[in-house]
Amino acid sequence: MINNESIINTNAVRWMTMNIDTLKCTGCGLCELACSYRRDKVFTTMRSSIMLHLDDKRNYFGVMVKLPNDDLILGRPEGIDIQRSGESKDEEGTGAKPILLREACDECGDEEPHCVRICPPRCLSVVK
């Protein structure tokens, strides 16, 4: 679970047993593809539990993750935003609707998460 102690000044955000350092994200989308392949043995951005978030107006990439309780975590350079299940936000930019239909992140069970393994800039990491 996320708590205020896990939000640190370097823009790294902790959810479950993983960190997201949004300042390192290049927007390559490999995390989405790795997640979908692990789940369904298909490379598609429409089946992953992790989703790239692009904000054109602010010119940054972030990462959105669906949790088992259907809450959404949006990690972005200015910090973390948690959208609770059933809550709606009237913001510009990429909406959360596509990820609401996806399965929640299960951290790949007992193995190292595939999104962490494949992330080239290492913005995703496992907390030990």
Secondary structure, 3 states (H helix, E strand, C coil): CCCHHHECCCCEEEECCEEEEHHHCCCCCHHHHHHHHHHHCCCCCCCCCEEEEEECCCCEEEEEEECCCCCEEEEECCEEEEECCCCCCCCCCCCCHHHHCCCCCCCCCCCCCHHHHHCCCCCEEECC
